[in-house]
Amino acid sequence: MTVHVAIVEDEQVHQDTLKKYLEQYERENGVAFQIDVFSNPILLLENYRPVYDIIFMDIQMPDINGMDTARRLRGMDRNVLLIFVTSLAQYAIEGYEVAAMDYILKPVQYFSFAMKLTRAIWRLDADAGESLRVANSNGSSRIRLRDILYIEITGHTITYHTHEGSITGTGTLSEVEEKLQGKRFARCNSCYLVNLSYAVHAKGYQLTLKDGTQLQISQPRKKSFMQAMENTQDAT
């Protein structure tokens, strides 16, 4: 398991401490980390891509503080686990505004760090079955299944249509379909894999989703798709 981690911290000594603790945790627990360090939160926000699993965020930083950074970050990534690192607990308590998972007080001690990191990894493990990691030319990102309306293949590009917009990835629709078996997804034709939780009704060869999107149902797939849709409605 590789966990993608970002450290957002302007002071070198605290950067080094967090990196050292992550390396120690790797050795002790067999978890691999891919670590990026940002000395300025603006560097994180510029051209941000939702590739991180966990972000350790300092609160007191120049230019833009960690809380404001987190607010902007949540507009681009609702899923990443945020852990604030601060010398002032009263600031960290405000973390509920940005759905922060936890906070660690400076000076950071390894025992506390490891305990809270373990909790974050447990959360990632629990969410893994309800999310999908999407590979693309810029790395990868994680999408929660409940946010996906439908998945579309065009040439060699897969587009995940979500409530927050579209995310593109690489691979084949058959590979994605295999990963999502038993997760309430079904193909309505060779191009679309639909989240049946958002299928409102089908008339003839046209499917309507809850957001008003209309997709074509192909003749060869109509019987199996309608059966899958009926099974999903019966289960709810």
C-alpha positions in Angstrom: 0.0 0.0 0.0 1.4 3.4 -1.0 0.0 6.4 0.8 0.4 9.8 -0.9 1.2 12.4 1.7 1.8 16.2 1.5 3.5 18.2 4.2 2.6 21.9 4.1 5.0 23.6 6.5 7.2 26.7 6.2 9.8 25.9 8.8 12.6 23.5 7.8 13.0 21.9 11.2 9.3 20.9 11.3 9.5 19.6 7.7 12.4 17.4 8.7 10.7 16.1 11.8 7.5 15.1 9.9 9.6 13.4 7.2 11.7 11.6 9.7 8.6 10.3 11.5 7.0 9.1 8.3 10.2 7.2 7.4 10.2 5.6 10.9 6.6 4.7 10.5 7.4 3.1 7.2 10.1 0.9 8.7 7.9 -0.1 11.7 4.6 -0.7 9.9 5.4 -1.7 6.3 3.5 1.2 4.8 5.1 3.0 1.8 4.7 6.8 1.6 5.1 9.1 -1.4 5.9 12.4 0.2 5.7 16.0 -1.2 6.8 19.0 0.8 5.4 22.5 0.3 7.2 25.3 2.2 4.4 27.7 1.1 0.7 26.8 0.9 0.3 28.8 -2.4 2.6 26.2 -4.0 0.2 23.5 -3.0 -2.9 25.3 -4.2 -1.4 26.3 -7.6 -2.5 23.7 -10.2 -3.7 21.4 -7.4 -4.6 17.9 -8.3 -6.5 15.5 -5.9 -3.7 13.0 -5.7 -3.1 13.1 -1.9 -4.5 10.7 0.7 -3.3 12.7 3.7 -2.1 16.3 4.1 -0.3 17.5 7.2 -1.0 21.2 7.4 0.7 23.8 9.5 -1.7 26.6 10.6 0.6 29.6 11.2 2.3 30.4 7.9 3.1 33.6 6.0 1.0 34.8 3.0 -1.9 32.5 3.7 -2.5 30.6 6.9 -3.3 26.9 7.1 -7.0 27.4 7.9 -7.6 29.6 4.8 -5.5 27.2 2.7 -7.8 24.3 3.9 -10.9 26.2 3.0 -9.6 26.8 -0.6 -8.4 23.2 -0.7 -11.9 21.8 0.2 -13.2 23.5 -2.9 -11.0 21.3 -5.0 -10.8 18.1 -2.9 -13.4 17.0 -0.5 -11.8 13.6 0.2 -8.2 14.2 1.3 -7.6 13.6 5.0 -6.5 16.8 6.7 -4.3 16.8 9.9 -3.4 20.2 11.3 0.0 20.6 12.9 0.1 23.6 15.3 1.5 25.0 18.5 -1.9 26.5 19.4 -4.7 24.1 20.1 -7.4 26.7 19.9 -6.7 27.2 16.2 -6.8 23.5 15.4 -10.2 23.2 17.1 -11.6 25.3 14.2 -10.8 22.4 11.9 -14.3 21.2 12.0 -15.1 24.0 9.5 -13.0 22.2 6.9 -13.7 18.7 8.0 -10.2 18.2 9.3 -9.7 14.7 10.7 -7.4 15.6 13.6 -4.6 17.9 14.8 -1.1 17.4 16.3 0.5 19.8 18.7 4.0 21.1 18.3 6.6 20.1 19.2 5.5 16.9 17.5 6.2 13.7 19.5 6.5 10.5 17.6 4.0 8.5 19.7 1.2 11.0 19.1 2.1 11.3 15.5 2.1 7.5 14.9 -1.2 7.1 16.7 -3.0 9.7 14.6 -1.4 8.5 11.4 -2.5 5.0 12.2 -6.1 6.3 12.6 -5.8 8.0 9.2 -4.6 4.9 7.5 -7.5 2.9 9.1 -9.8 5.5 7.5 -8.2 5.1 4.1 -8.5 1.3 4.4 -12.2 1.6 5.4 -12.9 4.0 2.5 -10.9 1.9 -0.1 -13.9 -0.3 -0.9 -16.1 2.7 -1.5 -13.7 4.7 -3.6 -11.8 4.3 -6.9 -8.3 5.4 -7.6 -8.0 6.9 -11.1 -4.7 6.8 -12.9 -3.9 9.6 -15.4 -0.8 11.3 -17.0 -0.4 13.5 -13.9 -0.4 10.7 -11.3 -3.6 9.5 -9.7 -6.6 10.7 -7.7 -9.2 9.0 -5.5 -13.0 9.3 -6.3 -15.7 8.2 -3.9 -18.2 5.9 -5.7 -21.2 7.8 -4.4 -20.0 10.9 -6.2 -19.9 9.2 -9.6 -22.9 9.6 -11.8 -21.6 7.6 -14.8 -18.3 6.7 -16.4 -17.7 7.2 -20.1 -15.1 5.9 -22.5 -14.1 7.9 -25.6 -11.2 6.4 -27.5 -8.5 5.7 -24.9 -9.8 8.2 -22.4 -12.1 7.4 -19.5 -14.2 10.3 -18.1 -15.7 10.0 -14.6 -18.7 12.3 -14.4 -19.3 13.4 -10.8 -21.3 15.9 -8.9 -18.3 18.2 -8.8 -17.4 17.9 -12.5 -15.5 15.5 -14.7 -12.2 13.7 -14.1 -10.3 12.0 -16.9 -8.2 8.9 -16.6 -6.6 6.1 -18.5 -7.4 2.4 -18.9 -10.4 0.5 -20.3 -14.0 0.6 -19.3 -13.9 -3.2 -18.9 -11.2 -2.9 -16.3 -13.2 -0.3 -14.4 -16.4 -2.4 -14.7 -14.5 -5.3 -13.2 -13.3 -3.2 -10.2 -16.9 -2.0 -9.6 -18.6 -5.4 -9.7 -21.1 -5.6 -6.9 -21.1 -1.9 -6.4 -24.3 -0.9 -8.2 -22.8 0.0 -11.5 -24.0 -1.4 -14.8 -23.4 -0.7 -18.5 -26.3 0.7 -20.5 -24.2 0.5 -23.7 -20.6 0.0 -24.8 -19.6 3.6 -23.9 -21.3 4.2 -20.5 -21.0 2.6 -17.1 -23.8 4.0 -14.9 -24.1 4.4 -11.1 -27.6 2.8 -10.7 -28.2 4.8 -7.5 -28.8 7.8 -9.8 -30.9 6.1 -12.5 -34.4 7.5 -12.3 -36.2 5.8 -15.1 -35.7 4.2 -18.6 -38.1 4.7 -21.4 -37.5 2.9 -24.7 -33.8 3.1 -25.2 -33.3 6.3 -23.2 -32.1 6.4 -19.6 -32.6 9.5 -17.4 -30.4 10.2 -14.3 -31.3 12.2 -11.3 -29.4 15.3 -12.5 -31.3 15.2 -15.8 -28.6 13.6 -17.9 -29.9 11.3 -20.6 -28.0 8.4 -21.9 -28.7 5.9 -24.7 -29.4 2.2 -23.8 -28.2 -0.2 -26.5 -30.4 -3.0 -27.7 -27.9 -5.8 -26.9 -27.5 -4.5 -23.3 -31.1 -3.4 -22.6 -32.3 -6.7 -20.9 -29.3 -7.0 -18.6 -29.3 -3.3 -17.7 -33.0 -3.2 -17.0 -32.6 -6.3 -14.7 -29.7 -4.7 -12.9 -31.7 -1.4 -12.5 -34.7 -3.4 -11.1 -32.5 -5.3 -8.7 -31.0 -2.1 -7.4 -34.5 -0.5 -6.8 -35.7 -3.6 -5.1 -32.7 -3.5 -2.7 -33.4 0.1 -1.6 
